[in-house]
Amino acid sequence: MIDIDAFFASFNPDPNLIVQCRDAAGCALWQPIIWAALVLFVFVTGFAYSTLLERRVLALFQHRVGPNRVGPGGFLQPAADGVKLVFKEDIVPAQAYYPVWLIAPVLKTLPTLILVAVIPLGPDLLIPWFDGFWYQVPLSLVDINVAVLWVLAITSIGTYGVVLAGWASNNKYAMLGGLRAASQMISYELSLGLSMVVPILIVGSMSIVDIVNGQANPPILGWFVFQNPLAAAILFVGFLAEVNRSPFDLPEAEQELTQGYMTEYSGMKFALFMMAEYLGMIGTSLVLASLFLGGFHLALVDSAPILGPLVLIGKVVALLVFQIWIRATLPRIRYDRLMTFGWKVMLPLSLLSVMWTAVSLYVGDTFGTSTAYGVAAGIFFLIVVVGSYVYLTRSGQVKLHAADETVVQDEEIEDDPMVTGARGGIGYGLLQILGGVIAIPFLLVGFTIKMLEGVEAMGRTPAEEEALAAEEQAKQLPAQGSGTD
């Protein structure tokens, strides 16, 4: 008979036998190598089956069957697609700038792979070894104190691959797709970065490990999505635009640009772009789950740490299904509306979300209780909900025409501020305040330069003043002989 109590007691070693992995030379050397290889294998495999997940979920929404022929239930369909792409003909455009055209898919794909380096996939595990010690091994490649900045920097690099692919292809549709990707990235990167400020403010650290651990207690209710749902929603929408997912897939709009920046790519180079999109979906889902959904934390993870990676994978799959759901239901919006939404809606709301958390934390620190923080956050939540309801209902109001009682809109499309760009509303006011704050350093620099020039003029001798005046007069005289008779 197996002694159950003795079996579980064997997993609670003597604290004197526990060694931190980073303090042991062998473990510190091999843990990053083995962990990177394992995560890379799981990540790439996850990309392959996320394509199958999308095809099956879209088929469910559209009342189709989906892939079900290759392997049991279509489970080997990603392998068949990979073999097909390997043997596809690789066509190179005649006038393409080949070195840049060749490296662009790599620039798009690599950042999505190294994004996972700072994401903790689970709590530290105690692993026994043959020397009689237990090694505490972290389930992350590296824990840096600026991990959020790392995420922002890495996700921005992928845009270079898109822009360079469009430019180097010598194709007008590809070039338009690259330009769209650049402008789209600029408009949504600001909102995306501001939404990431919220968990940094709450925890007081840029380390994603610290942010995940800050959501451990209380279970589920301690997740930051409940403390600031507006920031979580903005981050999700920003990530959709970052990876060019519907309805923000304008850089590769098939109806307008053939395939956008990917028009002149085929074979494995096209597969790299497709791989980058799905890896980006997985990577951004990992970041969103870590920053706002508690990461690997759930009820049973504290007592069974081995469940941490499974919990995180479950959250990522749920976010992937939600992204696919959005693609199945929402149409692609017009490009000018896309830019308007990014600058006039997303940016003011992201500033509001930062103010939401900052004021709530200040109130909580002032009164020294978490209750005050919760009350302040709840007041902001009510303000956002009521304001959104009032705005959306007023913008959608209809009225009866006095003559024939036909239903007409309150505002004609020609008078819509989203179309005309009218200067008004809280969003325009917030942008003006932000512009004024940004302009202050430039005004100070200009004032300082003028002041230094005045100090320098006070120390000139009369001879220097005469020489400077003669030089200025010579500059103002018109050039002799340059005119025509």
BAKOLKE-307754 format. One record per residue (C-alpha): residue number from 1; x, y, z. Coordinates in pm, whole numbers, plus 50000, padded with zeros to 5 digits. Last residue first. Layout:
BEGIN
+-----+-------+-------+-------+
|   n |     x |     y |     z |
+-----+-------+-------+-------+
| NUM |     X |     Y |     Z |
...
+-----+-------+-------+-------+
end
This chain:
BEGIN
+-----+-------+-------+-------+
|   n |     x |     y |     z |
+-----+-------+-------+-------+
| 485 | 51954 | 59392 | 43327 |
| 484 | 51946 | 59069 | 43530 |
| 483 | 52027 | 59041 | 43901 |
| 482 | 52320 | 58868 | 44077 |
| 481 | 52566 | 59148 | 44014 |
| 480 | 52586 | 59267 | 44372 |
| 479 | 52427 | 59051 | 44644 |
| 478 | 52175 | 59245 | 44846 |
| 477 | 52302 | 59400 | 45170 |
| 476 | 52152 | 59235 | 45483 |
| 475 | 52448 | 59002 | 45546 |
| 474 | 52693 | 59292 | 45526 |
| 473 | 52493 | 59486 | 45783 |
| 472 | 52503 | 59188 | 46024 |
| 471 | 52880 | 59165 | 45985 |
| 470 | 52928 | 59538 | 46038 |
| 469 | 52716 | 59523 | 46355 |
| 468 | 52921 | 59227 | 46486 |
| 467 | 53249 | 59410 | 46419 |
| 466 | 53119 | 59725 | 46590 |
| 465 | 53001 | 59528 | 46895 |
| 464 | 53333 | 59343 | 46914 |
| 463 | 53519 | 59674 | 46914 |
| 462 | 53291 | 59813 | 47185 |
| 461 | 53369 | 59508 | 47407 |
| 460 | 53115 | 59228 | 47456 |
| 459 | 53026 | 59099 | 47803 |
| 458 | 52660 | 59209 | 47808 |
| 457 | 52596 | 59032 | 47476 |
| 456 | 52678 | 58693 | 47633 |
| 455 | 52425 | 58750 | 47912 |
| 454 | 52160 | 58839 | 47651 |
| 453 | 52238 | 58526 | 47447 |
| 452 | 52210 | 58320 | 47764 |
| 451 | 51864 | 58465 | 47835 |
| 450 | 51749 | 58398 | 47479 |
| 449 | 51863 | 58035 | 47504 |
| 448 | 51692 | 57990 | 47843 |
| 447 | 51362 | 58127 | 47712 |
| 446 | 51371 | 57889 | 47415 |
| 445 | 51445 | 57592 | 47640 |
| 444 | 51166 | 57689 | 47880 |
| 443 | 50920 | 57715 | 47592 |
| 442 | 51021 | 57368 | 47472 |
| 441 | 50979 | 57224 | 47822 |
| 440 | 50625 | 57377 | 47851 |
| 439 | 50500 | 57253 | 47513 |
| 438 | 50426 | 56898 | 47640 |
| 437 | 50199 | 57036 | 47912 |
| 436 | 50016 | 57255 | 47662 |
| 435 | 49969 | 56965 | 47422 |
| 434 | 49823 | 56750 | 47702 |
| 433 | 49580 | 57028 | 47796 |
| 432 | 49475 | 57066 | 47432 |
| 431 | 49427 | 56689 | 47401 |
| 430 | 49207 | 56689 | 47712 |
| 429 | 48992 | 56968 | 47564 |
| 428 | 48953 | 56788 | 47231 |
| 427 | 48840 | 56474 | 47411 |
| 426 | 48601 | 56666 | 47635 |
| 425 | 48407 | 56802 | 47342 |
| 424 | 48483 | 57048 | 47067 |
| 423 | 48692 | 57119 | 46763 |
| 422 | 48499 | 56976 | 46471 |
| 421 | 48681 | 56700 | 46280 |
| 420 | 48419 | 56702 | 46003 |
| 419 | 48366 | 56325 | 46000 |
| 418 | 48376 | 56240 | 46373 |
| 417 | 48211 | 56577 | 46438 |
| 416 | 47902 | 56461 | 46241 |
| 415 | 47755 | 56762 | 46065 |
| 414 | 47776 | 56617 | 45712 |
| 413 | 47636 | 56286 | 45843 |
| 412 | 47318 | 56460 | 45945 |
| 411 | 47251 | 56498 | 46315 |
| 410 | 46933 | 56408 | 46500 |
| 409 | 46868 | 56112 | 46268 |
| 408 | 46539 | 56085 | 46086 |
| 407 | 46223 | 55883 | 46148 |
| 406 | 45931 | 55981 | 45926 |
| 405 | 45645 | 56163 | 46098 |
| 404 | 45531 | 56327 | 45769 |
| 403 | 45556 | 56697 | 45856 |
| 402 | 45714 | 56729 | 46201 |
| 401 | 45986 | 56472 | 46139 |
| 400 | 46009 | 56228 | 46426 |
| 399 | 46326 | 56215 | 46629 |
| 398 | 46616 | 55976 | 46669 |
| 397 | 46876 | 55950 | 46944 |
| 396 | 47195 | 55752 | 46878 |
| 395 | 47448 | 56017 | 46978 |
| 394 | 47244 | 56097 | 47288 |
| 393 | 47227 | 55732 | 47390 |
| 392 | 47600 | 55678 | 47339 |
| 391 | 47705 | 55992 | 47525 |
| 390 | 47467 | 55939 | 47820 |
| 389 | 47563 | 55572 | 47856 |
| 388 | 47935 | 55647 | 47830 |
| 387 | 47911 | 55922 | 48092 |
| 386 | 47712 | 55697 | 48327 |
| 385 | 47963 | 55411 | 48294 |
| 384 | 48273 | 55633 | 48319 |
| 383 | 48140 | 55831 | 48618 |
| 382 | 48027 | 55510 | 48791 |
| 381 | 48375 | 55359 | 48753 |
| 380 | 48536 | 55680 | 48879 |
| 379 | 48318 | 55663 | 49191 |
| 378 | 48410 | 55296 | 49238 |
| 377 | 48782 | 55377 | 49220 |
| 376 | 48739 | 55642 | 49489 |
| 375 | 48541 | 55402 | 49709 |
| 374 | 48796 | 55122 | 49662 |
| 373 | 49088 | 55349 | 49750 |
| 372 | 48904 | 55472 | 50059 |
| 371 | 48839 | 55112 | 50162 |
| 370 | 49206 | 55022 | 50114 |
| 369 | 49288 | 55245 | 50408 |
| 368 | 49555 | 55507 | 50484 |
| 367 | 49328 | 55808 | 50437 |
| 366 | 49583 | 55993 | 50223 |
| 365 | 49726 | 55675 | 50069 |
| 364 | 49380 | 55562 | 49954 |
| 363 | 49294 | 55905 | 49816 |
| 362 | 49624 | 55919 | 49628 |
| 361 | 49573 | 55567 | 49494 |
| 360 | 49225 | 55657 | 49367 |
| 359 | 49355 | 55978 | 49207 |
| 358 | 49631 | 55791 | 49022 |
| 357 | 49406 | 55501 | 48917 |
| 356 | 49133 | 55713 | 48757 |
| 355 | 49386 | 55967 | 48622 |
| 354 | 49554 | 55684 | 48431 |
| 353 | 49216 | 55567 | 48300 |
| 352 | 49123 | 55922 | 48196 |
| 351 | 49447 | 55955 | 47997 |
| 350 | 49361 | 55625 | 47827 |
| 349 | 49012 | 55756 | 47751 |
| 348 | 49155 | 56072 | 47592 |
| 347 | 49390 | 55860 | 47374 |
| 346 | 49135 | 55600 | 47268 |
| 345 | 48862 | 55836 | 47156 |
| 344 | 49004 | 56130 | 46959 |
| 343 | 49340 | 55991 | 46845 |
| 342 | 49273 | 55620 | 46789 |
| 341 | 48907 | 55649 | 46694 |
| 340 | 48983 | 55927 | 46447 |
| 339 | 49258 | 55717 | 46290 |
| 338 | 49022 | 55422 | 46245 |
| 337 | 48742 | 55648 | 46124 |
| 336 | 48976 | 55778 | 45854 |
| 335 | 49052 | 55418 | 45757 |
| 334 | 48695 | 55296 | 45731 |
| 333 | 48605 | 55014 | 45968 |
| 332 | 48650 | 54643 | 45902 |
| 331 | 48334 | 54459 | 45998 |
| 330 | 48274 | 54314 | 46349 |
| 329 | 48125 | 53968 | 46410 |
| 328 | 48365 | 53690 | 46309 |
| 327 | 48680 | 53896 | 46372 |
| 326 | 48554 | 53985 | 46719 |
| 325 | 48490 | 53618 | 46797 |
| 324 | 48844 | 53537 | 46685 |
| 323 | 48977 | 53790 | 46935 |
| 322 | 48754 | 53643 | 47208 |
| 321 | 48872 | 53291 | 47122 |
| 320 | 49232 | 53409 | 47157 |
| 319 | 49153 | 53569 | 47495 |
| 318 | 49003 | 53241 | 47622 |
| 317 | 49305 | 53047 | 47492 |
| 316 | 49539 | 53286 | 47677 |
| 315 | 49343 | 53246 | 48001 |
| 314 | 49363 | 52867 | 47973 |
| 313 | 49736 | 52881 | 47900 |
| 312 | 49784 | 53089 | 48216 |
| 311 | 49596 | 52832 | 48424 |
| 310 | 49797 | 52546 | 48273 |
| 309 | 50125 | 52729 | 48343 |
| 308 | 50027 | 52775 | 48710 |
| 307 | 49902 | 52419 | 48771 |
| 306 | 50251 | 52302 | 48876 |
| 305 | 50227 | 52544 | 49168 |
| 304 | 49971 | 52320 | 49350 |
| 303 | 49874 | 52485 | 49681 |
| 302 | 49917 | 52842 | 49556 |
| 301 | 49783 | 52749 | 49211 |
| 300 | 49450 | 52617 | 49339 |
| 299 | 49249 | 52943 | 49351 |
| 298 | 49395 | 53120 | 49049 |
| 297 | 49717 | 53302 | 48971 |
| 296 | 49904 | 53237 | 48644 |
| 295 | 49873 | 53596 | 48524 |
| 294 | 49625 | 53783 | 48743 |
| 293 | 49400 | 53908 | 48464 |
| 292 | 49527 | 54266 | 48427 |
| 291 | 49902 | 54277 | 48359 |
| 290 | 49978 | 53905 | 48319 |
| 289 | 49667 | 53820 | 48115 |
| 288 | 49727 | 54122 | 47889 |
| 287 | 50093 | 54029 | 47838 |
| 286 | 50013 | 53663 | 47764 |
| 285 | 49736 | 53769 | 47525 |
| 284 | 49985 | 53999 | 47352 |
| 283 | 50221 | 53707 | 47302 |
| 282 | 49952 | 53469 | 47174 |
| 281 | 49812 | 53719 | 46924 |
| 280 | 50163 | 53820 | 46820 |
| 279 | 50247 | 53454 | 46761 |
| 278 | 49939 | 53442 | 46538 |
| 277 | 50042 | 53746 | 46336 |
| 276 | 50412 | 53656 | 46325 |
| 275 | 50332 | 53308 | 46192 |
| 274 | 50128 | 53462 | 45909 |
| 273 | 50423 | 53686 | 45825 |
| 272 | 50662 | 53391 | 45846 |
| 271 | 50430 | 53181 | 45626 |
| 270 | 50448 | 53452 | 45357 |
| 269 | 50824 | 53412 | 45365 |
| 268 | 50781 | 53034 | 45362 |
| 267 | 50604 | 53032 | 45027 |
| 266 | 50494 | 53366 | 44885 |
| 265 | 50551 | 53737 | 44937 |
| 264 | 50465 | 54016 | 44691 |
| 263 | 50124 | 54105 | 44840 |
| 262 | 50233 | 54079 | 45205 |
| 261 | 50238 | 54458 | 45267 |
| 260 | 49874 | 54481 | 45165 |
| 259 | 49706 | 54158 | 45058 |
| 258 | 49509 | 54280 | 44754 |
| 257 | 49514 | 54641 | 44883 |
| 256 | 49145 | 54742 | 44889 |
| 255 | 48930 | 54428 | 44922 |
| 254 | 49213 | 54227 | 45080 |
| 253 | 49284 | 54480 | 45355 |
| 252 | 49639 | 54401 | 45470 |
| 251 | 49737 | 54727 | 45643 |
| 250 | 49367 | 54786 | 45731 |
| 249 | 49349 | 54491 | 45972 |
| 248 | 49201 | 54695 | 46258 |
| 247 | 48859 | 54524 | 46268 |
| 246 | 49010 | 54267 | 46261 |
| 245 | 49365 | 54197 | 46375 |
| 244 | 49663 | 54406 | 46277 |
| 243 | 49889 | 54281 | 46563 |
| 242 | 49918 | 54628 | 46720 |
| 241 | 49556 | 54721 | 46641 |
| 240 | 49427 | 54424 | 46840 |
| 239 | 49686 | 54504 | 47108 |
| 238 | 49546 | 54855 | 47140 |
| 237 | 49193 | 54718 | 47174 |
| 236 | 49304 | 54488 | 47459 |
| 235 | 49503 | 54765 | 47629 |
| 234 | 49204 | 55001 | 47606 |
| 233 | 48976 | 54736 | 47760 |
| 232 | 49221 | 54672 | 48046 |
| 231 | 49256 | 55047 | 48110 |
| 230 | 48878 | 55087 | 48129 |
| 229 | 48842 | 54785 | 48358 |
| 228 | 49040 | 54962 | 48633 |
| 227 | 49021 | 54788 | 48970 |
| 226 | 48835 | 54483 | 48839 |
| 225 | 49086 | 54434 | 48556 |
| 224 | 49360 | 54465 | 48818 |
| 223 | 49297 | 54114 | 48946 |
| 222 | 49253 | 54105 | 49324 |
| 221 | 48891 | 53992 | 49288 |
| 220 | 49019 | 53671 | 49123 |
| 219 | 49186 | 53545 | 49444 |
| 218 | 49237 | 53816 | 49709 |
| 217 | 49527 | 53817 | 49689 |
| 216 | 49752 | 53707 | 49402 |
| 215 | 49727 | 54022 | 49191 |
| 214 | 50051 | 54184 | 49318 |
| 213 | 50235 | 53864 | 49227 |
| 212 | 50157 | 53928 | 48860 |
| 211 | 50275 | 54290 | 48881 |
| 210 | 50593 | 54189 | 49064 |
| 209 | 50675 | 53930 | 48796 |
| 208 | 50591 | 54187 | 48528 |
| 207 | 50861 | 54413 | 48668 |
| 206 | 50774 | 54778 | 48612 |
| 205 | 50718 | 54838 | 48984 |
| 204 | 50496 | 55051 | 49208 |
| 203 | 50221 | 54789 | 49218 |
| 202 | 49919 | 55011 | 49154 |
| 201 | 50102 | 55271 | 48947 |
| 200 | 50271 | 55009 | 48729 |
| 199 | 49935 | 54833 | 48684 |
| 198 | 49790 | 55163 | 48546 |
| 197 | 50090 | 55272 | 48335 |
| 196 | 50020 | 54990 | 48089 |
| 195 | 49710 | 55179 | 47972 |
| 194 | 49930 | 55478 | 47889 |
| 193 | 50156 | 55266 | 47667 |
| 192 | 49865 | 55124 | 47468 |
| 191 | 49704 | 55465 | 47424 |
| 190 | 50028 | 55609 | 47288 |
| 189 | 50097 | 55304 | 47069 |
| 188 | 49754 | 55333 | 46906 |
| 187 | 49805 | 55638 | 46682 |
| 186 | 50172 | 55570 | 46607 |
| 185 | 50109 | 55204 | 46516 |
| 184 | 49822 | 55295 | 46284 |
| 183 | 50035 | 55552 | 46102 |
| 182 | 50312 | 55295 | 46048 |
| 181 | 50078 | 55011 | 45950 |
| 180 | 49896 | 55232 | 45701 |
| 179 | 50225 | 55330 | 45541 |
| 178 | 50322 | 54964 | 45507 |
| 177 | 49986 | 54875 | 45350 |
| 176 | 50016 | 55165 | 45105 |
| 175 | 50359 | 55040 | 45004 |
| 174 | 50229 | 54687 | 44949 |
| 173 | 49950 | 54819 | 44727 |
| 172 | 50196 | 55034 | 44531 |
| 171 | 50438 | 54750 | 44474 |
| 170 | 50815 | 54785 | 44473 |
| 169 | 50839 | 54512 | 44740 |
| 168 | 51105 | 54698 | 44942 |
| 167 | 50867 | 54965 | 45075 |
| 166 | 50586 | 54733 | 45185 |
| 165 | 50822 | 54485 | 45348 |
| 164 | 51013 | 54770 | 45514 |
| 163 | 50692 | 54905 | 45669 |
| 162 | 50579 | 54563 | 45796 |
| 161 | 50919 | 54464 | 45934 |
| 160 | 50958 | 54804 | 46101 |
| 159 | 50620 | 54753 | 46267 |
| 158 | 50758 | 54445 | 46441 |
| 157 | 51001 | 54663 | 46637 |
| 156 | 50716 | 54831 | 46826 |
| 155 | 50614 | 54513 | 47011 |
| 154 | 50971 | 54477 | 47136 |
| 153 | 50999 | 54830 | 47273 |
| 152 | 50662 | 54825 | 47451 |
| 151 | 50730 | 54482 | 47604 |
| 150 | 51079 | 54586 | 47719 |
| 149 | 50932 | 54901 | 47875 |
| 148 | 50697 | 54675 | 48074 |
| 147 | 50992 | 54455 | 48177 |
| 146 | 51185 | 54746 | 48329 |
| 145 | 51284 | 54575 | 48657 |
| 144 | 51408 | 54265 | 48478 |
| 143 | 51303 | 53908 | 48558 |
| 142 | 51454 | 53667 | 48305 |
| 141 | 51360 | 53338 | 48139 |
| 140 | 51052 | 53269 | 48343 |
| 139 | 50931 | 52962 | 48529 |
| 138 | 51170 | 53020 | 48819 |
| 137 | 51359 | 52716 | 48958 |
| 136 | 51391 | 52659 | 49333 |
| 135 | 51640 | 52370 | 49346 |
| 134 | 51597 | 52088 | 49596 |
| 133 | 51920 | 51930 | 49717 |
| 132 | 52019 | 51561 | 49745 |
| 131 | 52290 | 51573 | 49478 |
| 130 | 52064 | 51382 | 49237 |
| 129 | 51824 | 51671 | 49198 |
| 128 | 51482 | 51762 | 49338 |
| 127 | 51282 | 52038 | 49164 |
| 126 | 51098 | 52304 | 49365 |
| 125 | 50900 | 52519 | 49122 |
| 124 | 50878 | 52899 | 49116 |
| 123 | 50534 | 53026 | 49022 |
| 122 | 50406 | 53007 | 48663 |
| 121 | 50448 | 53140 | 48310 |
| 120 | 50637 | 53452 | 48418 |
| 119 | 50657 | 53682 | 48110 |
| 118 | 50992 | 53858 | 48057 |
| 117 | 51128 | 53629 | 47781 |
| 116 | 50786 | 53595 | 47614 |
| 115 | 50848 | 53895 | 47386 |
| 114 | 51147 | 53716 | 47233 |
| 113 | 50929 | 53523 | 46989 |
| 112 | 50702 | 53811 | 46883 |
| 111 | 51009 | 54027 | 46821 |
| 110 | 51153 | 53760 | 46586 |
| 109 | 50858 | 53745 | 46344 |
| 108 | 50828 | 54093 | 46192 |
| 107 | 51201 | 54155 | 46157 |
| 106 | 51236 | 53807 | 46003 |
| 105 | 50963 | 53885 | 45749 |
| 104 | 51148 | 54210 | 45655 |
| 103 | 51492 | 54049 | 45605 |
| 102 | 51437 | 53931 | 45247 |
| 101 | 51270 | 54247 | 45114 |
| 100 | 51546 | 54452 | 45276 |
|  99 | 51821 | 54254 | 45101 |
|  98 | 51617 | 54220 | 44775 |
|  97 | 51517 | 54577 | 44694 |
|  96 | 51236 | 54457 | 44467 |
|  95 | 51242 | 54533 | 44094 |
|  94 | 51192 | 54177 | 43964 |
|  93 | 50964 | 54059 | 44246 |
|  92 | 51087 | 53730 | 44401 |
|  91 | 50865 | 53421 | 44377 |
|  90 | 50923 | 53132 | 44620 |
|  89 | 50727 | 52836 | 44484 |
|  88 | 50532 | 52650 | 44753 |
|  87 | 50698 | 52336 | 44890 |
|  86 | 50742 | 52465 | 45246 |
|  85 | 50395 | 52622 | 45241 |
|  84 | 50225 | 52287 | 45168 |
|  83 | 50422 | 52107 | 45439 |
|  82 | 50318 | 52372 | 45693 |
|  81 | 49952 | 52353 | 45590 |
|  80 | 49959 | 51974 | 45631 |
|  79 | 50108 | 52009 | 45980 |
|  78 | 49841 | 52266 | 46071 |
|  77 | 49567 | 52022 | 45950 |
|  76 | 49686 | 51741 | 46177 |
|  75 | 49402 | 51779 | 46429 |
|  74 | 49134 | 51775 | 46158 |
|  73 | 48900 | 51578 | 46382 |
|  72 | 49141 | 51284 | 46379 |
|  71 | 49399 | 51355 | 46109 |
|  70 | 49352 | 51563 | 45797 |
|  69 | 48980 | 51570 | 45711 |
|  68 | 48808 | 51788 | 45971 |
|  67 | 48887 | 52150 | 45880 |
|  66 | 48571 | 52362 | 45929 |
|  65 | 48214 | 52236 | 45953 |
|  64 | 48018 | 52550 | 45871 |
|  63 | 47751 | 52740 | 46063 |
|  62 | 47931 | 53076 | 46031 |
|  61 | 48006 | 53114 | 46403 |
|  60 | 48115 | 52751 | 46436 |
|  59 | 48324 | 52775 | 46119 |
|  58 | 48496 | 53082 | 46264 |
|  57 | 48572 | 52882 | 46580 |
|  56 | 48713 | 52591 | 46378 |
|  55 | 48929 | 52810 | 46157 |
|  54 | 49055 | 53014 | 46449 |
|  53 | 49145 | 52709 | 46657 |
|  52 | 49326 | 52553 | 46360 |
|  51 | 49534 | 52868 | 46322 |
|  50 | 49592 | 52867 | 46699 |
|  49 | 49718 | 52513 | 46651 |
|  48 | 50026 | 52614 | 46456 |
|  47 | 50099 | 52914 | 46677 |
|  46 | 50076 | 52698 | 46990 |
|  45 | 50335 | 52465 | 46843 |
|  44 | 50564 | 52765 | 46794 |
|  43 | 50512 | 52876 | 47152 |
|  42 | 50547 | 52528 | 47303 |
|  41 | 50877 | 52470 | 47121 |
|  40 | 51007 | 52819 | 47202 |
|  39 | 50905 | 52776 | 47567 |
|  38 | 51096 | 52448 | 47593 |
|  37 | 51408 | 52582 | 47419 |
|  36 | 51408 | 52898 | 47634 |
|  35 | 51360 | 52694 | 47954 |
|  34 | 51644 | 52455 | 47871 |
|  33 | 51887 | 52736 | 47791 |
|  32 | 51778 | 52968 | 48073 |
|  31 | 51796 | 52683 | 48332 |
|  30 | 52133 | 52546 | 48214 |
|  29 | 52374 | 52813 | 48334 |
|  28 | 52203 | 52926 | 48656 |
|  27 | 52144 | 52560 | 48746 |
|  26 | 52512 | 52473 | 48704 |
|  25 | 52644 | 52777 | 48892 |
|  24 | 52402 | 52753 | 49185 |
|  23 | 52290 | 53086 | 49334 |
|  22 | 52048 | 53162 | 49047 |
|  21 | 51870 | 52833 | 49106 |
|  20 | 51799 | 52913 | 49471 |
|  19 | 51885 | 52614 | 49688 |
|  18 | 51642 | 52432 | 49919 |
|  17 | 51801 | 52167 | 50145 |
|  16 | 51795 | 52383 | 50460 |
|  15 | 51423 | 52438 | 50406 |
|  14 | 51370 | 52062 | 50458 |
|  13 | 51160 | 51930 | 50173 |
|  12 | 50783 | 51947 | 50135 |
|  11 | 50723 | 51729 | 49826 |
|  10 | 50806 | 51410 | 50022 |
|   9 | 50524 | 51497 | 50260 |
|   8 | 50280 | 51436 | 49976 |
|   7 | 50393 | 51072 | 49942 |
|   6 | 50423 | 51021 | 50318 |
|   5 | 50063 | 51127 | 50362 |
|   4 | 49949 | 50900 | 50080 |
|   3 | 50126 | 50592 | 50219 |
|   2 | 50116 | 50356 | 49925 |
|   1 | 50000 | 50000 | 50000 |
+-----+-------+-------+-------+
end
